[in-house]
């Protein structure tokens, strides 16, 4: 196992070309495999949580239609009482329980333990490197990479099995409901899905590359600062604080520039998502109202469609 891990992590420690490594999936899987059942539990609980969430919106549309068509409010609860009680139990018990289980898996089982599992195994591997390895790099830079790898890898995996999985299930369920109401109502959502995938394809690699450069600049700054503190005795014996200030300032200036580059790309990405989301809301609402005017859609269906697209809009940021 140690030899396998050594082969996986060695490019991570030695490659500085900024190119996407072909071994990245294997590097991820090496850690995920050790706790695969926990991630599977997160996906299962996330699946049912998303289904229940969509079911509540579907029931919202049904309530609107039932209330609109009710001839006698006095007998409304007598006629629809069992269905209302069932959905009340779903909202009061089933939904909180599912989200609690999902939260326990993510926040209690994965986040603390998985992060430190990665840190522990990478630390053990780095500790066994040669003396020349440590002499050719900053101790702070090496330590910063070890500390950053754990939460970065964990967060990317958790977002994939939590937010991305949840939103995919949610969107597919919403698309199914739209098709059941009227196939034409699904057109704006289908266009949004393909446009959103296009934005992901365009922006994510660019943000990733700039974020990698910013991370490298942060590690360099950390290494220089820690190097100054580690060699404080030499600095005190042969003081040249202006040189030391410039040494750290240049690394900090580089980090600020790289960080601003990432922030600019994220701002453009967010603006694009907001515009696409706005078109989804306008398109779905306008089409729903037109279908209602043609007599092929109920008021409850309009409420369902509008509520779902607004919810999907709020979830779009999770994926990005």
C-alpha positions as CSV (number, residue, x, y, z in Angstrom):
1,X,0.0,0.0,0.0
2,X,2.8,2.4,0.9
3,X,4.5,1.8,-2.5
4,X,1.2,2.4,-4.3
5,X,0.7,5.7,-2.4
6,X,4.3,6.7,-3.1
7,X,3.7,6.3,-6.9
8,X,0.5,8.4,-6.6
9,X,1.8,11.3,-4.5
10,X,5.3,11.6,-6.0
11,X,4.1,13.8,-8.9
12,X,2.2,16.0,-6.5
13,X,5.4,16.7,-4.6
14,X,7.7,17.2,-7.6
15,X,5.6,18.7,-10.4
16,X,5.3,22.5,-10.7
17,X,4.2,22.8,-14.4
18,X,0.6,23.5,-13.5
19,X,-0.7,21.0,-16.0
20,X,-3.6,18.7,-15.0
21,X,-2.0,15.4,-13.9
22,X,-3.3,12.2,-15.5
23,X,-3.0,10.4,-12.2
24,X,-5.5,12.7,-10.4
25,X,-8.4,10.3,-10.5
26,X,-6.2,7.5,-9.0
27,X,-4.9,10.0,-6.4
28,X,-8.5,10.8,-5.4
29,X,-9.6,7.1,-5.4
30,X,-6.7,6.1,-3.2
31,X,-8.2,8.0,-0.3
32,X,-11.9,7.6,-1.2
33,X,-11.6,3.8,-1.5
34,X,-10.7,3.6,2.2
35,X,-14.1,5.2,3.2
36,X,-16.1,4.4,0.1
37,X,-19.1,3.1,2.2
38,X,-19.4,6.4,4.0
39,X,-19.5,8.3,0.7
40,X,-22.1,5.8,-0.6
41,X,-24.2,6.5,2.5
42,X,-24.0,10.3,1.7
43,X,-25.2,9.7,-1.9
44,X,-28.1,7.5,-0.7
45,X,-29.3,10.0,1.9
46,X,-28.8,12.9,-0.6
47,X,-30.9,11.0,-3.2
48,X,-33.9,10.6,-0.9
49,X,-33.6,14.1,0.5
50,X,-33.7,15.5,-3.0
51,X,-36.8,13.4,-3.9
52,X,-38.6,14.5,-0.8
53,X,-37.8,18.1,-1.5
54,X,-39.2,17.9,-5.0
55,X,-42.3,16.0,-3.7
56,X,-43.1,18.9,-1.4
57,X,-43.0,21.4,-4.3
58,X,-45.3,19.0,-6.3
59,X,-47.7,18.9,-3.4
60,X,-47.7,22.7,-3.2
61,X,-49.0,22.8,-6.7
62,X,-51.7,20.3,-5.8
63,X,-52.8,22.3,-2.8
64,X,-53.2,25.4,-4.9
65,X,-55.4,23.5,-7.4
66,X,-57.4,21.8,-4.6
67,X,-58.1,25.1,-2.9
68,X,-59.0,26.8,-6.2
69,X,-61.5,24.1,-7.1
70,X,-63.0,23.6,-3.7
71,X,-66.7,24.4,-3.8
72,X,-67.2,24.3,0.0
73,X,-64.3,25.2,2.3
74,X,-66.1,23.6,5.2
75,X,-65.7,20.1,3.8
76,X,-62.3,20.7,2.3
77,X,-60.4,19.0,5.2
78,X,-62.9,16.2,5.3
79,X,-62.3,15.4,1.6
80,X,-58.5,15.9,1.5
81,X,-57.6,15.4,5.2
82,X,-55.6,12.1,4.8
83,X,-53.5,13.5,2.0
84,X,-52.8,16.7,3.9
85,X,-51.8,14.7,7.0
86,X,-49.5,12.5,5.0
87,X,-47.6,15.4,3.5
88,X,-47.5,17.1,6.8
89,X,-45.8,14.1,8.3
90,X,-43.3,14.1,5.4
91,X,-42.5,17.8,6.0
92,X,-42.4,17.5,9.8
93,X,-40.7,14.1,10.2
94,X,-39.4,12.5,7.0
95,X,-37.6,15.5,5.5
96,X,-35.9,16.6,8.8
97,X,-34.8,13.0,9.5
98,X,-33.3,12.6,6.0
99,X,-31.5,15.9,6.1
100,X,-30.3,15.0,9.6
101,X,-28.8,11.7,8.5
102,X,-27.2,13.4,5.5
103,X,-25.8,16.1,7.7
104,X,-24.4,13.5,10.2
105,X,-22.7,11.6,7.4
106,X,-21.1,14.7,5.8
107,X,-20.3,16.9,8.8
108,X,-19.7,14.3,11.5
109,X,-18.3,11.3,9.6
110,X,-16.5,12.7,6.5
111,X,-15.4,16.2,7.2
112,X,-13.2,15.7,10.3
113,X,-12.0,12.2,9.8
114,X,-11.4,12.1,6.0
115,X,-9.5,15.4,6.1
116,X,-7.1,14.2,8.7
117,X,-6.8,10.8,7.1
118,X,-5.4,12.5,4.0
119,X,-3.1,14.7,6.1
120,X,-1.8,11.8,8.1
121,X,-0.9,9.6,5.1
122,X,0.7,12.5,3.1
123,X,2.7,13.5,6.2
124,X,4.0,10.0,6.7
125,X,5.1,9.8,3.1
126,X,6.8,13.2,3.1
127,X,8.5,12.4,6.4
128,X,10.3,9.5,4.7
129,X,11.8,11.7,2.0
130,X,15.6,12.2,1.8
131,X,17.4,15.0,3.5
132,X,18.1,16.6,0.2
133,X,14.3,16.8,-0.5
134,X,13.9,19.1,2.6
135,X,17.0,21.1,1.9
136,X,15.8,22.0,-1.6
137,X,12.5,23.4,-0.5
138,X,11.0,25.6,2.3
139,X,9.7,23.7,5.3
140,X,6.7,26.0,5.5
141,X,5.9,25.4,1.8
142,X,5.9,21.7,2.2
143,X,3.9,21.8,5.4
144,X,1.4,24.2,3.8
145,X,0.8,21.8,0.9
146,X,0.3,18.9,3.4
147,X,-2.3,21.0,5.4
148,X,-4.1,22.2,2.2
149,X,-4.3,18.9,0.4
150,X,-6.6,17.4,3.1
151,X,-9.4,20.0,3.1
152,X,-9.1,20.7,-0.6
153,X,-9.5,17.1,-1.7
154,X,-12.2,16.5,0.9
155,X,-14.2,19.6,-0.1
156,X,-14.1,18.7,-3.8
157,X,-15.3,15.2,-3.1
158,X,-18.0,16.3,-0.7
159,X,-19.3,18.9,-3.1
160,X,-19.5,16.2,-5.8
161,X,-21.4,13.7,-3.7
162,X,-23.4,16.3,-1.8
163,X,-24.3,19.5,-3.8
164,X,-23.7,18.2,-7.3
165,X,-25.5,14.9,-6.7
166,X,-28.4,16.6,-4.9
167,X,-28.8,19.2,-7.7
168,X,-28.7,16.6,-10.4
169,X,-31.4,14.5,-8.8
170,X,-33.4,17.6,-8.1
171,X,-33.1,18.9,-11.7
172,X,-34.0,15.5,-13.2
173,X,-37.0,15.2,-10.9
174,X,-38.2,18.7,-11.8
175,X,-37.7,18.0,-15.5
176,X,-39.9,14.9,-15.1
177,X,-42.6,16.9,-13.4
178,X,-42.5,19.5,-16.1
179,X,-42.9,16.8,-18.8
180,X,-45.9,15.4,-17.0
181,X,-47.5,18.8,-16.8
182,X,-46.7,19.8,-20.4
183,X,-43.7,18.8,-22.5
184,X,-43.3,22.3,-23.7
185,X,-42.8,23.6,-20.2
186,X,-39.6,21.6,-20.0
187,X,-38.0,23.4,-23.0
188,X,-36.6,26.4,-20.9
189,X,-35.1,24.0,-18.3
190,X,-33.5,21.8,-21.0
191,X,-32.0,24.9,-22.6
192,X,-30.8,26.0,-19.2
193,X,-29.2,22.6,-18.5
194,X,-27.1,22.6,-21.7
195,X,-26.2,26.3,-21.3
196,X,-25.1,25.7,-17.7
197,X,-23.0,22.7,-18.7
198,X,-21.4,24.9,-21.3
199,X,-20.6,27.5,-18.7
200,X,-19.1,24.8,-16.5
201,X,-17.0,23.5,-19.3
202,X,-15.7,27.0,-20.1
203,X,-15.1,28.5,-16.6
204,X,-14.1,25.6,-14.4
205,X,-10.8,24.7,-16.1
206,X,-9.8,28.4,-16.1
207,X,-10.7,28.9,-12.5
208,X,-8.9,25.7,-11.6
209,X,-5.7,26.8,-13.3
210,X,-5.7,30.3,-11.7
211,X,-6.6,28.8,-8.3
212,X,-3.6,26.4,-8.6
213,X,-1.3,29.3,-9.3
214,X,-2.8,31.2,-6.3
215,X,-2.3,28.1,-4.1
216,X,1.3,27.8,-5.2
217,X,1.9,31.5,-4.5
218,X,0.4,31.0,-1.0
219,X,2.6,28.0,-0.3
220,X,5.7,30.1,-1.4
221,X,4.7,33.0,0.9
222,X,4.1,30.6,3.8
223,X,7.5,29.0,3.1
224,X,9.4,32.3,3.1
225,X,7.7,33.5,6.3
226,X,8.3,30.2,8.1
227,X,11.9,30.2,6.8
228,X,12.5,33.6,8.3
229,X,11.2,32.5,11.7
230,X,13.1,29.2,11.6
231,X,16.4,31.0,10.9
232,X,15.6,33.8,13.4
233,X,19.0,33.3,15.2
234,X,20.9,34.0,11.9
235,X,18.7,37.0,11.2
236,X,19.4,38.5,14.6
237,X,23.1,37.9,14.3
238,X,23.3,39.4,10.8
239,X,20.3,41.7,10.7
240,X,19.1,43.1,7.3
241,X,15.5,43.6,7.9
242,X,14.9,45.6,4.7
243,X,16.1,42.6,2.7
244,X,13.9,40.3,4.7
245,X,10.9,42.6,4.2
246,X,11.4,42.7,0.5
247,X,11.8,38.9,0.5
248,X,8.3,38.4,2.0
249,X,6.8,41.4,0.2
250,X,7.5,40.1,-3.2
251,X,5.9,36.8,-2.4
252,X,2.9,38.6,-0.9
253,X,2.5,40.8,-4.0
254,X,2.6,37.7,-6.2
255,X,-0.1,36.1,-4.1
256,X,-2.3,39.2,-4.3
257,X,-2.0,39.3,-8.0
258,X,-2.8,35.6,-8.4
259,X,-5.8,35.9,-6.0
260,X,-7.2,38.9,-7.9
261,X,-6.9,36.9,-11.1
262,X,-9.0,34.1,-9.6
263,X,-11.5,36.6,-8.2
264,X,-12.0,38.3,-11.6
265,X,-12.7,35.0,-13.3
266,X,-15.2,34.0,-10.5
267,X,-17.0,37.4,-10.9
268,X,-17.4,36.9,-14.6
269,X,-18.6,33.3,-14.0
270,X,-21.1,34.4,-11.4
271,X,-22.5,37.1,-13.7
272,X,-22.9,34.6,-16.5
273,X,-24.8,32.2,-14.1
274,X,-27.0,35.0,-12.9
275,X,-28.0,36.0,-16.4
276,X,-28.7,32.4,-17.4
277,X,-30.7,31.8,-14.3
278,X,-32.7,35.0,-15.0
279,X,-33.5,33.7,-18.5
280,X,-34.7,30.4,-17.0
281,X,-37.1,32.2,-14.6
282,X,-38.5,34.5,-17.3
283,X,-38.8,31.7,-19.9
284,X,-40.5,29.2,-17.6
285,X,-42.9,31.8,-16.0
286,X,-43.8,33.3,-19.4
287,X,-44.4,29.9,-21.0
288,X,-46.4,28.7,-18.0
289,X,-48.6,31.8,-18.2
290,X,-49.1,31.3,-21.9
291,X,-50.0,27.6,-21.5
292,X,-52.5,28.7,-18.7
293,X,-54.0,31.2,-21.1
294,X,-54.4,28.4,-23.6
295,X,-56.3,26.4,-21.0
296,X,-53.8,23.6,-20.8
297,X,-52.2,24.4,-17.4
298,X,-53.7,25.0,-14.0
299,X,-52.8,27.6,-11.5
300,X,-51.3,25.0,-9.3
301,X,-49.0,23.9,-12.1
302,X,-47.9,27.5,-12.5
303,X,-47.1,27.7,-8.8
304,X,-45.1,24.4,-9.0
305,X,-43.1,25.5,-12.1
306,X,-42.2,28.9,-10.7
307,X,-41.2,27.5,-7.3
308,X,-39.1,24.7,-8.8
309,X,-37.1,27.1,-11.1
310,X,-36.5,29.6,-8.3
311,X,-35.2,26.7,-6.2
312,X,-33.0,25.4,-9.0
313,X,-31.6,28.9,-9.4
314,X,-30.6,29.1,-5.8
315,X,-28.9,25.7,-6.2
316,X,-27.0,26.6,-9.3
317,X,-24.4,28.4,-7.1
318,X,-23.7,25.1,-5.3
319,X,-22.4,23.5,-8.5
320,X,-20.2,26.4,-9.4
